[in-house]
Amino acid sequence: MDIFNSIANVLKSALSWVCALLPDSPFQAIDNSAVAQYLPYINWFIPFDFVVTTLSLWLVAIGVYYAYSVILRWVKAIE
């Protein structure tokens, strides 16, 4: 059991080190900008949540297509 705990501690420390390398959120600048008070009104005209959701779904679909294509090329199912 000590081996599993030590492996978990190593993974935890490695993950916290990787997370420490990541930059701060870029959206913090929006909260402090002059546009922040007008952002709800802008979102009423341009639904950014719908745009972001649709774009992320599209990117996932394209990524799955290319991954599937690469796997099929590896097994020589397609050219």
N, C-alpha and C positions, 0 to 999 in steps of 0.2 A: 504494500500500500504506500510505503514511503517513496517508492520509485514513481508512482503515478502522481503523487503530490509534488514531487520535485519537477517532473515533466510539466505539470500544470503551472507551477510557479515560473519556470523558464519561458513557457509560452505566454504567460501573462505579462512578464517583464518585456519580452520581445514585442508584444502587441502594444504595450504602453509606450515603448520607445518609438515604434513606427507612428503611432498617433501623435506623439510629441513633435515629429518631423512635419506633420501636415500644417499648412498655413491656417490662419484664422478665417472665419467665415467672411466671404465677400459681401454678404447681405447686411452686415453690421453697418457698413457705410451708408446704406439706404435709410436705415433708421435715423441717422443723424443728419441727413441731407435736408435741403429745403423742399424737396419733392415729397417727403414723407407725409406731410399733411394733405397733399392732393392725391396721393396714391389710391385711396379708395374710390375717388371719382374717376380716375383714369381706368381703374379696373372695371368700372361699371360700363365704360364704352368699349374697352378692349379686354376680353376675358382671358387674362394671362394664365389663370389656373387651368382653363381648358386647353390653351395653346401648349402649355408645358406638358400636360398629361398626354395630349395627342402626339407631340413630338417625341416624348420618351417612349411611348408605345410603338411608334414607327421605328425608332432606333433599335429597340429590342427585337422587333420583327426582322429588320434588316440584318442584325447581328446573328439571330438564329438561322436565317437563310444562309449566310456566309459560313457559319460554323457547320451546318448540315452539308453544304457543298464541299467543304474541305474534308469532312469525314468520308463522304462518298468518293471523293477523289483518292483518298488514302486506301480505301478498300477496292479501288478500281471499278466502281459501279458505274461511274460516268466519266466523261473526258473533259 
